Amino acid sequence: MITLYHCDAARSFRPLWMLEEMGLPYELKMLPFPPRVFAKDYLGINPLGTIPFLIDGETRMTESSGICHYLGVKHGPTPLMVGPEDPAYGAFLNWMYFSDATLTFPQTLVLRYTQLEPEERRNPQVATDYAKWFLGRLRAVEAATTNAETLCAGRFTAADIVIGYALRLADSIGLAKDFGPNVAAYWTRLQQRDGFKRAVAAEQKAGVEQNVAPRVRA
């Protein structure tokens, strides 16, 4: 059985969504955010104290987009993956890496300096600068969805899952109002997927059952 450690609305939503899209059995363990502060026993499981953490037999993984790639290859075949024989393979890999390194990173600084730091350490200038950075990089998604429903290969893939989480995070911290029209429409389509809805429902259900309060949204 696959076990996924998850915090409400955290990057671990990527593998949770992937699991739901693939229909794989899994156990979801909810933790308060950030777990290294509010669930110190978790450091005995994942010394980094970060989320996500996936256990699959002997496999241990901490990188959300990498976990999605792993699930698609290890537990496939699945149309969510794009293989090297496909002309869209390079674009697929680029989106998989772009999702965290380019889109999620600046948002973590916005979140940190508007919500997570103590009041005296919050920094509106840092938050504003990195929000602009994120929105500037989002132009790539705006361009890719000009005449396409999805990012690559002419179908919904894991690339849409990992980029979709970045849009979910942006929505939760108040940046969705600045989405371009193509990104806004794309984000609406992603939220209408049954897999996305099941992942949200699983997140909420596990939070209630395990008595873990959801994070405060912007």
Secondary structure, DSSP 4 states (H G I P E B T S, - for coil): -EEEEE-TTSTTHHHHHHHHHHT--EEEEE--SSHHHH-GGGGGT-TT--S-EEEETTEEE--HHHHHHHHHHHS---TTS--TTSTTHHHHHHHHHHIIIIIIHHHHHHHIIIIIS-GGG--HHHHHHHHHHHHHHTHHHHHHTSS-SSSBTTB--HHHHHHHHHHHHHHHTT-GGG--HHHHHHHHHHHTSHHHHHHHHHHHHHHHHTT-PPPPP-
